[in-house]
Each structure stands twice: as structure tokens, then as C-alpha cells.
Amino acid sequence: ASANNPQRIEETRKKKKVVPFKKSDRIVRGAIIKILMKVNGVSQNELFRQIQDLDIHREEEIFVRILADLEKEGLVQIKGKRVFLPGL
């Protein structure tokens, strides 16, 4: 019934707030994995610098939180101040 109702469709569109990819955590997560696939075992400071070099700018606290989330999910391992892909 609401599929053909233009007002209902517009109300649904207004409710969805999607963060642009460039400003999302997803781009940072992907960049971290991509960098580690090229050079496994990068220091956290170097990883942060490389992400900034890719024109992805985040505050360091946000970067650290994203890195911790990746570790909790088992996608990276942090040993000391270095970050690795698991099993490599």
C-alpha cells in the first residue's frame, strides 16, 4: 500500500541518514587492512601516518578506537605498538 504513496516514500527517505563513505569508519578500516596486506607488522604511528597520506583524516583517538575494534573482531593483532594481520 505504501509502495505507491509518494508521501510515504519521501518520509522513508528522510529518516535514513547515511554517513558518506569518505567520512565513515569503513574507509579507515579498509585502509588499515589494505596497508597491512602490503606490509604486515606496521607500527601504529606509521599506520596512522599512512592513512593520513591517503587523504583520510581522522583524529588519533578515533583511529585508535577503530584499531581496537578491528582487534576485537579478530581482523588485526596488536603486539606492543605494532599491528599485524592474524596468522601472517
PDB file of N, CA, C and O in Angstrom:
ATOM      1  N   ALA A   1       0.827  -1.195   0.000  1.00  0.00           N
ATOM      2  CA  ALA A   1       0.000   0.000   0.000  1.00  0.00           C
ATOM      3  C   ALA A   1       0.871   1.259   0.000  1.00  0.00           C
ATOM      4  O   ALA A   1       0.568   2.220  -0.706  1.00  0.00           O
ATOM      5  N   SER A   2       1.946   1.257   0.784  1.00  0.00           N
ATOM      6  CA  SER A   2       2.794   2.457   0.838  1.00  0.00           C
ATOM      7  C   SER A   2       3.749   2.546  -0.341  1.00  0.00           C
ATOM      8  O   SER A   2       4.375   3.584  -0.554  1.00  0.00           O
ATOM      9  N   ALA A   3       3.868   1.462  -1.113  1.00  0.00           N
ATOM     10  CA  ALA A   3       4.800   1.454  -2.239  1.00  0.00           C
ATOM     11  C   ALA A   3       4.431   2.472  -3.302  1.00  0.00           C
ATOM     12  O   ALA A   3       5.308   3.010  -3.978  1.00  0.00           O
ATOM     13  N   ASN A   4       3.152   2.740  -3.455  1.00  0.00           N
ATOM     14  CA  ASN A   4       2.713   3.700  -4.466  1.00  0.00           C
ATOM     15  C   ASN A   4       2.342   5.052  -3.865  1.00  0.00           C
ATOM     16  O   ASN A   4       1.773   5.899  -4.555  1.00  0.00           O
ATOM     17  N   ASN A   5       2.651   5.260  -2.614  1.00  0.00           N
ATOM     18  CA  ASN A   5       2.319   6.502  -1.938  1.00  0.00           C
ATOM     19  C   ASN A   5       3.556   7.400  -1.914  1.00  0.00           C
ATOM     20  O   ASN A   5       4.463   7.155  -1.119  1.00  0.00           O
ATOM     21  N   PRO A   6       3.620   8.432  -2.761  1.00  0.00           N
ATOM     22  CA  PRO A   6       4.803   9.302  -2.836  1.00  0.00           C
ATOM     23  C   PRO A   6       5.170   9.955  -1.503  1.00  0.00           C
ATOM     24  O   PRO A   6       6.350  10.107  -1.190  1.00  0.00           O
ATOM     25  N   GLN A   7       4.165  10.341  -0.721  1.00  0.00           N
ATOM     26  CA  GLN A   7       4.446  10.982   0.570  1.00  0.00           C
ATOM     27  C   GLN A   7       5.132   9.993   1.512  1.00  0.00           C
ATOM     28  O   GLN A   7       6.083  10.358   2.204  1.00  0.00           O
ATOM     29  N   ARG A   8       4.672   8.779   1.545  1.00  0.00           N
ATOM     30  CA  ARG A   8       5.250   7.740   2.413  1.00  0.00           C
ATOM     31  C   ARG A   8       6.689   7.424   1.985  1.00  0.00           C
ATOM     32  O   ARG A   8       7.567   7.237   2.827  1.00  0.00           O
ATOM     33  N   ILE A   9       6.915   7.368   0.679  1.00  0.00           N
ATOM     34  CA  ILE A   9       8.259   7.104   0.162  1.00  0.00           C
ATOM     35  C   ILE A   9       9.209   8.218   0.576  1.00  0.00           C
ATOM     36  O   ILE A   9      10.333   7.945   0.999  1.00  0.00           O
ATOM     37  N   GLU A  10       8.776   9.468   0.462  1.00  0.00           N
ATOM     38  CA  GLU A  10       9.617  10.615   0.829  1.00  0.00           C
ATOM     39  C   GLU A  10       9.909  10.622   2.332  1.00  0.00           C
ATOM     40  O   GLU A  10      11.024  10.945   2.742  1.00  0.00           O
ATOM     41  N   GLU A  11       8.917  10.268   3.155  1.00  0.00           N
ATOM     42  CA  GLU A  11       9.129  10.199   4.604  1.00  0.00           C
ATOM     43  C   GLU A  11      10.193   9.153   4.943  1.00  0.00           C
ATOM     44  O   GLU A  11      11.017   9.373   5.830  1.00  0.00           O
ATOM     45  N   THR A  12      10.177   8.033   4.253  1.00  0.00           N
ATOM     46  CA  THR A  12      11.161   6.979   4.477  1.00  0.00           C
ATOM     47  C   THR A  12      12.551   7.460   4.101  1.00  0.00           C
ATOM     48  O   THR A  12      13.508   7.183   4.824  1.00  0.00           O
ATOM     49  N   ARG A  13      12.689   8.167   2.997  1.00  0.00           N
ATOM     50  CA  ARG A  13      13.992   8.688   2.582  1.00  0.00           C
ATOM     51  C   ARG A  13      14.552   9.660   3.603  1.00  0.00           C
ATOM     52  O   ARG A  13      15.753   9.650   3.875  1.00  0.00           O
ATOM     53  N   LYS A  14      13.717  10.484   4.160  1.00  0.00           N
ATOM     54  CA  LYS A  14      14.177  11.495   5.115  1.00  0.00           C
ATOM     55  C   LYS A  14      14.707  10.859   6.393  1.00  0.00           C
ATOM     56  O   LYS A  14      15.591  11.426   7.035  1.00  0.00           O
ATOM     57  N   LYS A  15      14.193   9.702   6.775  1.00  0.00           N
ATOM     58  CA  LYS A  15      14.605   9.052   8.012  1.00  0.00           C
ATOM     59  C   LYS A  15      15.990   8.437   7.919  1.00  0.00           C
ATOM     60  O   LYS A  15      16.694   8.330   8.923  1.00  0.00           O
ATOM     61  N   LYS A  16      16.383   8.033   6.718  1.00  0.00           N
ATOM     62  CA  LYS A  16      17.664   7.362   6.561  1.00  0.00           C
ATOM     63  C   LYS A  16      18.783   8.381   6.502  1.00  0.00           C
ATOM     64  O   LYS A  16      18.822   9.221   5.602  1.00  0.00           O
ATOM     65  N   LYS A  17      19.688   8.308   7.453  1.00  0.00           N
ATOM     66  CA  LYS A  17      20.850   9.184   7.463  1.00  0.00           C
ATOM     67  C   LYS A  17      22.073   8.319   7.252  1.00  0.00           C
ATOM     68  O   LYS A  17      22.507   7.598   8.150  1.00  0.00           O
ATOM     69  N   VAL A  18      22.612   8.399   6.078  1.00  0.00           N
ATOM     70  CA  VAL A  18      23.769   7.596   5.724  1.00  0.00           C
ATOM     71  C   VAL A  18      24.997   8.487   5.750  1.00  0.00           C
ATOM     72  O   VAL A  18      25.018   9.550   5.129  1.00  0.00           O
ATOM     73  N   VAL A  19      26.010   8.052   6.463  1.00  0.00           N
ATOM     74  CA  VAL A  19      27.264   8.783   6.517  1.00  0.00           C
ATOM     75  C   VAL A  19      28.001   8.554   5.200  1.00  0.00           C
ATOM     76  O   VAL A  19      28.147   7.411   4.766  1.00  0.00           O
ATOM     77  N   PRO A  20      28.463   9.621   4.564  1.00  0.00           N
ATOM     78  CA  PRO A  20      29.231   9.421   3.330  1.00  0.00           C
ATOM     79  C   PRO A  20      30.438   8.525   3.590  1.00  0.00           C
ATOM     80  O   PRO A  20      31.076   8.622   4.638  1.00  0.00           O
ATOM     81  N   PHE A  21      30.747   7.656   2.633  1.00  0.00           N
ATOM     82  CA  PHE A  21      31.830   6.683   2.801  1.00  0.00           C
ATOM     83  C   PHE A  21      33.135   7.355   3.218  1.00  0.00           C
ATOM     84  O   PHE A  21      33.841   6.841   4.086  1.00  0.00           O
ATOM     85  N   LYS A  22      33.462   8.483   2.620  1.00  0.00           N
ATOM     86  CA  LYS A  22      34.728   9.172   2.906  1.00  0.00           C
ATOM     87  C   LYS A  22      34.815   9.605   4.373  1.00  0.00           C
ATOM     88  O   LYS A  22      35.913   9.765   4.905  1.00  0.00           O
ATOM     89  N   LYS A  23      33.682   9.792   5.021  1.00  0.00           N
ATOM     90  CA  LYS A  23      33.678  10.222   6.427  1.00  0.00           C
ATOM     91  C   LYS A  23      33.370   9.083   7.402  1.00  0.00           C
ATOM     92  O   LYS A  23      33.256   9.305   8.607  1.00  0.00           O
ATOM     93  N   SER A  24      33.239   7.878   6.877  1.00  0.00           N
ATOM     94  CA  SER A  24      32.848   6.753   7.725  1.00  0.00           C
ATOM     95  C   SER A  24      34.071   6.022   8.293  1.00  0.00           C
ATOM     96  O   SER A  24      35.200   6.224   7.845  1.00  0.00           O
ATOM     97  N   ASP A  25      33.818   5.182   9.278  1.00  0.00           N
ATOM     98  CA  ASP A  25      34.868   4.323   9.818  1.00  0.00           C
ATOM     99  C   ASP A  25      35.258   3.245   8.811  1.00  0.00           C
ATOM    100  O   ASP A  25      36.374   2.728   8.852  1.00  0.00           O
ATOM    101  N   ARG A  26      34.343   2.908   7.911  1.00  0.00           N
ATOM    102  CA  ARG A  26      34.606   1.825   6.950  1.00  0.00           C
ATOM    103  C   ARG A  26      35.823   2.118   6.087  1.00  0.00           C
ATOM    104  O   ARG A  26      36.609   1.216   5.798  1.00  0.00           O
ATOM    105  N   ILE A  27      35.990   3.370   5.673  1.00  0.00           N
ATOM    106  CA  ILE A  27      37.136   3.704   4.819  1.00  0.00           C
ATOM    107  C   ILE A  27      38.442   3.542   5.590  1.00  0.00           C
ATOM    108  O   ILE A  27      39.451   3.118   5.026  1.00  0.00           O
ATOM    109  N   VAL A  28      38.423   3.878   6.877  1.00  0.00           N
ATOM    110  CA  VAL A  28      39.621   3.726   7.712  1.00  0.00           C
ATOM    111  C   VAL A  28      39.922   2.242   7.913  1.00  0.00           C
ATOM    112  O   VAL A  28      41.073   1.819   7.796  1.00  0.00           O
ATOM    113  N   ARG A  29      38.900   1.458   8.211  1.00  0.00           N
ATOM    114  CA  ARG A  29      39.083   0.018   8.408  1.00  0.00           C
ATOM    115  C   ARG A  29      39.672  -0.629   7.159  1.00  0.00           C
ATOM    116  O   ARG A  29      40.614  -1.417   7.235  1.00  0.00           O
ATOM    117  N   GLY A  30      39.100  -0.282   6.010  1.00  0.00           N
ATOM    118  CA  GLY A  30      39.591  -0.836   4.756  1.00  0.00           C
ATOM    119  C   GLY A  30      41.027  -0.437   4.467  1.00  0.00           C
ATOM    120  O   GLY A  30      41.821  -1.250   3.994  1.00  0.00           O
ATOM    121  N   ALA A  31      41.360   0.822   4.754  1.00  0.00           N
ATOM    122  CA  ALA A  31      42.721   1.307   4.515  1.00  0.00           C
ATOM    123  C   ALA A  31      43.719   0.578   5.413  1.00  0.00           C
ATOM    124  O   ALA A  31      44.818   0.241   4.973  1.00  0.00           O
ATOM    125  N   ILE A  32      43.345   0.335   6.658  1.00  0.00           N
ATOM    126  CA  ILE A  32      44.230  -0.379   7.583  1.00  0.00           C
ATOM    127  C   ILE A  32      44.532  -1.778   7.039  1.00  0.00           C
ATOM    128  O   ILE A  32      45.690  -2.192   6.990  1.00  0.00           O
ATOM    129  N   ILE A  33      43.500  -2.494   6.636  1.00  0.00           N
ATOM    130  CA  ILE A  33      43.684  -3.850   6.115  1.00  0.00           C
ATOM    131  C   ILE A  33      44.523  -3.813   4.831  1.00  0.00           C
ATOM    132  O   ILE A  33      45.420  -4.637   4.652  1.00  0.00           O
ATOM    133  N   LYS A  34      44.236  -2.877   3.958  1.00  0.00           N
ATOM    134  CA  LYS A  34      44.966  -2.769   2.692  1.00  0.00           C
ATOM    135  C   LYS A  34      46.460  -2.514   2.931  1.00  0.00           C
ATOM    136  O   LYS A  34      47.310  -3.122   2.281  1.00  0.00           O
ATOM    137  N   ILE A  35      46.770  -1.618   3.860  1.00  0.00           N
ATOM    138  CA  ILE A  35      48.172  -1.311   4.180  1.00  0.00           C
ATOM    139  C   ILE A  35      48.856  -2.550   4.753  1.00  0.00           C
ATOM    140  O   ILE A  35      49.985  -2.869   4.380  1.00  0.00           O
ATOM    141  N   LEU A  36      48.169  -3.249   5.664  1.00  0.00           N
ATOM    142  CA  LEU A  36      48.767  -4.431   6.291  1.00  0.00           C
ATOM    143  C   LEU A  36      48.931  -5.586   5.307  1.00  0.00           C
ATOM    144  O   LEU A  36      49.791  -6.445   5.503  1.00  0.00           O
ATOM    145  N   MET A  37      48.126  -5.617   4.265  1.00  0.00           N
ATOM    146  CA  MET A  37      48.290  -6.660   3.246  1.00  0.00           C
ATOM    147  C   MET A  37      49.567  -6.429   2.439  1.00  0.00           C
ATOM    148  O   MET A  37      50.154  -7.378   1.920  1.00  0.00           O
ATOM    149  N   LYS A  38      49.994  -5.178   2.332  1.00  0.00           N
ATOM    150  CA  LYS A  38      51.225  -4.864   1.606  1.00  0.00           C
ATOM    151  C   LYS A  38      52.444  -5.056   2.497  1.00  0.00           C
ATOM    152  O   LYS A  38      53.436  -5.657   2.087  1.00  0.00           O
ATOM    153  N   VAL A  39      52.360  -4.538   3.718  1.00  0.00           N
ATOM    154  CA  VAL A  39      53.471  -4.633   4.666  1.00  0.00           C
ATOM    155  C   VAL A  39      52.886  -5.007   6.020  1.00  0.00           C
ATOM    156  O   VAL A  39      52.312  -4.163   6.709  1.00  0.00           O
ATOM    157  N   ASN A  40      53.030  -6.261   6.398  1.00  0.00           N
ATOM    158  CA  ASN A  40      52.478  -6.724   7.659  1.00  0.00           C
ATOM    159  C   ASN A  40      53.436  -6.373   8.797  1.00  0.00           C
ATOM    160  O   ASN A  40      54.649  -6.522   8.655  1.00  0.00           O
ATOM    161  N   GLY A  41      52.902  -5.913   9.911  1.00  0.00           N
ATOM    162  CA  GLY A  41      53.734  -5.561  11.049  1.00  0.00           C
ATOM    163  C   GLY A  41      54.176  -4.112  11.014  1.00  0.00           C
ATOM    164  O   GLY A  41      55.371  -3.818  11.057  1.00  0.00           O
ATOM    165  N   VAL A  42      53.217  -3.210  10.938  1.00  0.00           N
ATOM    166  CA  VAL A  42      53.490  -1.779  10.875  1.00  0.00           C
ATOM    167  C   VAL A  42      53.229  -1.178  12.253  1.00  0.00           C
ATOM    168  O   VAL A  42      52.303  -1.590  12.952  1.00  0.00           O
ATOM    169  N   SER A  43      54.052  -0.200  12.640  1.00  0.00           N
ATOM    170  CA  SER A  43      53.804   0.469  13.921  1.00  0.00           C
ATOM    171  C   SER A  43      52.501   1.258  13.817  1.00  0.00           C
ATOM    172  O   SER A  43      52.110   1.687  12.731  1.00  0.00           O
ATOM    173  N   GLN A  44      51.844   1.441  14.942  1.00  0.00           N
ATOM    174  CA  GLN A  44      50.598   2.198  14.967  1.00  0.00           C
ATOM    175  C   GLN A  44      50.812   3.617  14.451  1.00  0.00           C
ATOM    176  O   GLN A  44      49.973   4.143  13.720  1.00  0.00           O
ATOM    177  N   ASN A  45      51.928   4.241  14.825  1.00  0.00           N
ATOM    178  CA  ASN A  45      52.211   5.603  14.371  1.00  0.00           C
ATOM    179  C   ASN A  45      52.385   5.654  12.854  1.00  0.00           C
ATOM    180  O   ASN A  45      51.883   6.571  12.203  1.00  0.00           O
ATOM    181  N   GLU A  46      53.092   4.679  12.289  1.00  0.00           N
ATOM    182  CA  GLU A  46      53.299   4.632  10.849  1.00  0.00           C
ATOM    183  C   GLU A  46      51.979   4.360  10.125  1.00  0.00           C
ATOM    184  O   GLU A  46      51.711   4.946   9.076  1.00  0.00           O
ATOM    185  N   LEU A  47      51.178   3.493  10.674  1.00  0.00           N
ATOM    186  CA  LEU A  47      49.877   3.177  10.094  1.00  0.00           C
ATOM    187  C   LEU A  47      48.990   4.426  10.069  1.00  0.00           C
ATOM    188  O   LEU A  47      48.323   4.700   9.072  1.00  0.00           O
ATOM    189  N   PHE A  48      48.989   5.170  11.161  1.00  0.00           N
ATOM    190  CA  PHE A  48      48.213   6.416  11.241  1.00  0.00           C
ATOM    191  C   PHE A  48      48.708   7.415  10.197  1.00  0.00           C
ATOM    192  O   PHE A  48      47.902   8.072   9.539  1.00  0.00           O
ATOM    193  N   ARG A  49      50.027   7.534  10.041  1.00  0.00           N
ATOM    194  CA  ARG A  49      50.601   8.460   9.069  1.00  0.00           C
ATOM    195  C   ARG A  49      50.227   8.050   7.647  1.00  0.00           C
ATOM    196  O   ARG A  49      49.882   8.898   6.825  1.00  0.00           O
ATOM    197  N   GLN A  50      50.296   6.744   7.357  1.00  0.00           N
ATOM    198  CA  GLN A  50      49.971   6.269   6.015  1.00  0.00           C
ATOM    199  C   GLN A  50      48.501   6.515   5.670  1.00  0.00           C
ATOM    200  O   GLN A  50      48.172   6.824   4.524  1.00  0.00           O
ATOM    201  N   ILE A  51      47.633   6.380   6.648  1.00  0.00           N
ATOM    202  CA  ILE A  51      46.212   6.651   6.411  1.00  0.00           C
ATOM    203  C   ILE A  51      46.006   8.124   6.106  1.00  0.00           C
ATOM    204  O   ILE A  51      45.222   8.473   5.223  1.00  0.00           O
ATOM    205  N   GLN A  52      46.701   8.984   6.825  1.00  0.00           N
ATOM    206  CA  GLN A  52      46.610  10.419   6.534  1.00  0.00           C
ATOM    207  C   GLN A  52      47.164  10.722   5.146  1.00  0.00           C
ATOM    208  O   GLN A  52      46.634  11.584   4.445  1.00  0.00           O
ATOM    209  N   ASP A  53      48.219  10.025   4.744  1.00  0.00           N
ATOM    210  CA  ASP A  53      48.788  10.210   3.408  1.00  0.00           C
ATOM    211  C   ASP A  53      47.795   9.812   2.311  1.00  0.00           C
ATOM    212  O   ASP A  53      47.890  10.291   1.181  1.00  0.00           O
ATOM    213  N   LEU A  54      46.851   8.945   2.645  1.00  0.00           N
ATOM    214  CA  LEU A  54      45.812   8.547   1.692  1.00  0.00           C
ATOM    215  C   LEU A  54      44.668   9.565   1.657  1.00  0.00           C
ATOM    216  O   LEU A  54      43.629   9.323   1.041  1.00  0.00           O
ATOM    217  N   ASP A  55      44.869  10.694   2.318  1.00  0.00           N
ATOM    218  CA  ASP A  55      43.872  11.765   2.397  1.00  0.00           C
ATOM    219  C   ASP A  55      42.629  11.332   3.172  1.00  0.00           C
ATOM    220  O   ASP A  55      41.509  11.754   2.883  1.00  0.00           O
ATOM    221  N   ILE A  56      42.868  10.474   4.165  1.00  0.00           N
ATOM    222  CA  ILE A  56      41.816  10.055   5.085  1.00  0.00           C
ATOM    223  C   ILE A  56      42.188  10.652   6.438  1.00  0.00           C
ATOM    224  O   ILE A  56      43.111  10.174   7.097  1.00  0.00           O
ATOM    225  N   HIS A  57      41.486  11.673   6.843  1.00  0.00           N
ATOM    226  CA  HIS A  57      41.861  12.400   8.051  1.00  0.00           C
ATOM    227  C   HIS A  57      40.885  12.099   9.188  1.00  0.00           C
ATOM    228  O   HIS A  57      39.686  12.358   9.089  1.00  0.00           O
ATOM    229  N   ARG A  58      41.425  11.554  10.251  1.00  0.00           N
ATOM    230  CA  ARG A  58      40.667  11.284  11.477  1.00  0.00           C
ATOM    231  C   ARG A  58      41.528  11.715  12.655  1.00  0.00           C
ATOM    232  O   ARG A  58      42.755  11.769  12.567  1.00  0.00           O
ATOM    233  N   GLU A  59      40.862  12.017  13.752  1.00  0.00           N
ATOM    234  CA  GLU A  59      41.606  12.293  14.974  1.00  0.00           C
ATOM    235  C   GLU A  59      42.246  10.990  15.438  1.00  0.00           C
ATOM    236  O   GLU A  59      41.718   9.905  15.195  1.00  0.00           O
ATOM    237  N   GLU A  60      43.373  11.109  16.101  1.00  0.00           N
ATOM    238  CA  GLU A  60      44.101   9.906  16.521  1.00  0.00           C
ATOM    239  C   GLU A  60      43.271   9.030  17.453  1.00  0.00           C
ATOM    240  O   GLU A  60      43.377   7.805  17.399  1.00  0.00           O
ATOM    241  N   GLU A  61      42.447   9.637  18.305  1.00  0.00           N
ATOM    242  CA  GLU A  61      41.613   8.866  19.226  1.00  0.00           C
ATOM    243  C   GLU A  61      40.626   7.984  18.457  1.00  0.00           C
ATOM    244  O   GLU A  61      40.364   6.848  18.853  1.00  0.00           O
ATOM    245  N   ILE A  62      40.084   8.507  17.366  1.00  0.00           N
ATOM    246  CA  ILE A  62      39.153   7.735  16.544  1.00  0.00           C
ATOM    247  C   ILE A  62      39.892   6.591  15.866  1.00  0.00           C
ATOM    248  O   ILE A  62      39.390   5.468  15.812  1.00  0.00           O
ATOM    249  N   PHE A  63      41.084   6.874  15.350  1.00  0.00           N
ATOM    250  CA  PHE A  63      41.917   5.846  14.721  1.00  0.00           C
ATOM    251  C   PHE A  63      42.201   4.713  15.713  1.00  0.00           C
ATOM    252  O   PHE A  63      42.075   3.539  15.368  1.00  0.00           O
ATOM    253  N   VAL A  64      42.577   5.061  16.925  1.00  0.00           N
ATOM    254  CA  VAL A  64      42.899   4.060  17.952  1.00  0.00           C
ATOM    255  C   VAL A  64      41.661   3.220  18.281  1.00  0.00           C
ATOM    256  O   VAL A  64      41.771   2.008  18.468  1.00  0.00           O
ATOM    257  N   ARG A  65      40.487   3.853  18.352  1.00  0.00           N
ATOM    258  CA  ARG A  65      39.255   3.127  18.624  1.00  0.00           C
ATOM    259  C   ARG A  65      38.943   2.146  17.488  1.00  0.00           C
ATOM    260  O   ARG A  65      38.555   1.006  17.741  1.00  0.00           O
ATOM    261  N   ILE A  66      39.113   2.590  16.242  1.00  0.00           N
ATOM    262  CA  ILE A  66      38.859   1.721  15.099  1.00  0.00           C
ATOM    263  C   ILE A  66      39.819   0.534  15.116  1.00  0.00           C
ATOM    264  O   ILE A  66      39.420  -0.598  14.844  1.00  0.00           O
ATOM    265  N   LEU A  67      41.074   0.796  15.435  1.00  0.00           N
ATOM    266  CA  LEU A  67      42.074  -0.263  15.522  1.00  0.00           C
ATOM    267  C   LEU A  67      41.704  -1.272  16.610  1.00  0.00           C
ATOM    268  O   LEU A  67      41.831  -2.480  16.407  1.00  0.00           O
ATOM    269  N   ALA A  68      41.251  -0.783  17.758  1.00  0.00           N
ATOM    270  CA  ALA A  68      40.830  -1.671  18.853  1.00  0.00           C
ATOM    271  C   ALA A  68      39.618  -2.508  18.439  1.00  0.00           C
ATOM    272  O   ALA A  68      39.533  -3.688  18.780  1.00  0.00           O
ATOM    273  N   ASP A  69      38.683  -1.901  17.706  1.00  0.00           N
ATOM    274  CA  ASP A  69      37.524  -2.649  17.215  1.00  0.00           C
ATOM    275  C   ASP A  69      37.957  -3.760  16.260  1.00  0.00           C
ATOM    276  O   ASP A  69      37.446  -4.878  16.332  1.00  0.00           O
ATOM    277  N   LEU A  70      38.891  -3.453  15.372  1.00  0.00           N
ATOM    278  CA  LEU A  70      39.396  -4.472  14.438  1.00  0.00           C
ATOM    279  C   LEU A  70      40.061  -5.624  15.190  1.00  0.00           C
ATOM    280  O   LEU A  70      39.937  -6.786  14.802  1.00  0.00           O
ATOM    281  N   GLU A  71      40.768  -5.288  16.269  1.00  0.00           N
ATOM    282  CA  GLU A  71      41.417  -6.336  17.059  1.00  0.00           C
ATOM    283  C   GLU A  71      40.365  -7.202  17.759  1.00  0.00           C
ATOM    284  O   GLU A  71      40.487  -8.427  17.776  1.00  0.00           O
ATOM    285  N   LYS A  72      39.339  -6.580  18.332  1.00  0.00           N
ATOM    286  CA  LYS A  72      38.268  -7.338  18.997  1.00  0.00           C
ATOM    287  C   LYS A  72      37.577  -8.286  18.029  1.00  0.00           C
ATOM    288  O   LYS A  72      37.161  -9.381  18.406  1.00  0.00           O
ATOM    289  N   GLU A  73      37.459  -7.851  16.768  1.00  0.00           N
ATOM    290  CA  GLU A  73      36.799  -8.666  15.753  1.00  0.00           C
ATOM    291  C   GLU A  73      37.732  -9.717  15.159  1.00  0.00           C
ATOM    292  O   GLU A  73      37.309 -10.521  14.329  1.00  0.00           O
ATOM    293  N   GLY A  74      38.999  -9.717  15.578  1.00  0.00           N
ATOM    294  CA  GLY A  74      39.952 -10.709  15.104  1.00  0.00           C
ATOM    295  C   GLY A  74      40.517 -10.419  13.722  1.00  0.00           C
ATOM    296  O   GLY A  74      41.098 -11.306  13.096  1.00  0.00           O
ATOM    297  N   LEU A  75      40.356  -9.200  13.238  1.00  0.00           N
ATOM    298  CA  LEU A  75      40.849  -8.854  11.906  1.00  0.00           C
ATOM    299  C   LEU A  75      42.289  -8.353  11.927  1.00  0.00           C
ATOM    300  O   LEU A  75      42.971  -8.396  10.902  1.00  0.00           O
ATOM    301  N   VAL A  76      42.761  -7.879  13.079  1.00  0.00           N
ATOM    302  CA  VAL A  76      44.164  -7.493  13.238  1.00  0.00           C
ATOM    303  C   VAL A  76      44.632  -7.964  14.603  1.00  0.00           C
ATOM    304  O   VAL A  76      43.826  -8.256  15.486  1.00  0.00           O
ATOM    305  N   GLN A  77      45.950  -8.033  14.762  1.00  0.00           N
ATOM    306  CA  GLN A  77      46.554  -8.317  16.066  1.00  0.00           C
ATOM    307  C   GLN A  77      47.475  -7.154  16.405  1.00  0.00           C
ATOM    308  O   GLN A  77      48.223  -6.671  15.555  1.00  0.00           O
ATOM    309  N   ILE A  78      47.412  -6.713  17.648  1.00  0.00           N
ATOM    310  CA  ILE A  78      48.297  -5.652  18.101  1.00  0.00           C
ATOM    311  C   ILE A  78      49.252  -6.267  19.108  1.00  0.00           C
ATOM    312  O   ILE A  78      48.839  -6.809  20.134  1.00  0.00           O
ATOM    313  N   LYS A  79      50.538  -6.172  18.792  1.00  0.00           N
ATOM    314  CA  LYS A  79      51.591  -6.693  19.675  1.00  0.00           C
ATOM    315  C   LYS A  79      52.513  -5.523  19.973  1.00  0.00           C
ATOM    316  O   LYS A  79      53.253  -5.055  19.108  1.00  0.00           O
ATOM    317  N   GLY A  80      52.454  -5.060  21.222  1.00  0.00           N
ATOM    318  CA  GLY A  80      53.211  -3.864  21.578  1.00  0.00           C
ATOM    319  C   GLY A  80      52.620  -2.675  20.846  1.00  0.00           C
ATOM    320  O   GLY A  80      51.440  -2.364  21.006  1.00  0.00           O
ATOM    321  N   LYS A  81      53.430  -2.018  20.051  1.00  0.00           N
ATOM    322  CA  LYS A  81      52.961  -0.877  19.261  1.00  0.00           C
ATOM    323  C   LYS A  81      52.857  -1.214  17.786  1.00  0.00           C
ATOM    324  O   LYS A  81      52.702  -0.316  16.959  1.00  0.00           O
ATOM    325  N   ARG A  82      52.942  -2.508  17.438  1.00  0.00           N
ATOM    326  CA  ARG A  82      52.898  -2.914  16.034  1.00  0.00           C
ATOM    327  C   ARG A  82      51.562  -3.625  15.747  1.00  0.00           C
ATOM    328  O   ARG A  82      50.973  -4.264  16.620  1.00  0.00           O
ATOM    329  N   VAL A  83      51.116  -3.490  14.507  1.00  0.00           N
ATOM    330  CA  VAL A  83      49.845  -4.063  14.094  1.00  0.00           C
ATOM    331  C   VAL A  83      50.108  -5.084  12.995  1.00  0.00           C
ATOM    332  O   VAL A  83      50.861  -4.816  12.059  1.00  0.00           O
ATOM    333  N   PHE A  84      49.487  -6.248  13.110  1.00  0.00           N
ATOM    334  CA  PHE A  84      49.678  -7.357  12.181  1.00  0.00           C
ATOM    335  C   PHE A  84      48.322  -7.898  11.732  1.00  0.00           C
ATOM    336  O   PHE A  84      47.314  -7.746  12.421  1.00  0.00           O
ATOM    337  N   LEU A  85      48.324  -8.523  10.575  1.00  0.00           N
ATOM    338  CA  LEU A  85      47.181  -9.344  10.172  1.00  0.00           C
ATOM    339  C   LEU A  85      47.335 -10.674  10.894  1.00  0.00           C
ATOM    340  O   LEU A  85      48.451 -11.185  10.992  1.00  0.00           O
ATOM    341  N   PRO A  86      46.263 -11.243  11.398  1.00  0.00           N
ATOM    342  CA  PRO A  86      46.377 -12.505  12.142  1.00  0.00           C
ATOM    343  C   PRO A  86      46.825 -13.657  11.241  1.00  0.00           C
ATOM    344  O   PRO A  86      46.413 -13.765  10.086  1.00  0.00           O
ATOM    345  N   GLY A  87      47.671 -14.502  11.797  1.00  0.00           N
ATOM    346  CA  GLY A  87      48.102 -15.687  11.095  1.00  0.00           C
ATOM    347  C   GLY A  87      49.172 -15.459  10.036  1.00  0.00           C
ATOM    348  O   GLY A  87      49.546 -16.396   9.330  1.00  0.00           O
ATOM    349  N   LEU A  88      49.665 -14.246   9.913  1.00  0.00           N
ATOM    350  CA  LEU A  88      50.719 -13.995   8.914  1.00  0.00           C
ATOM    351  C   LEU A  88      52.027 -13.656   9.573  1.00  0.00           C
ATOM    352  O   LEU A  88      53.020 -13.416   8.886  1.00  0.00           O
TER     353      LEU A  88
END
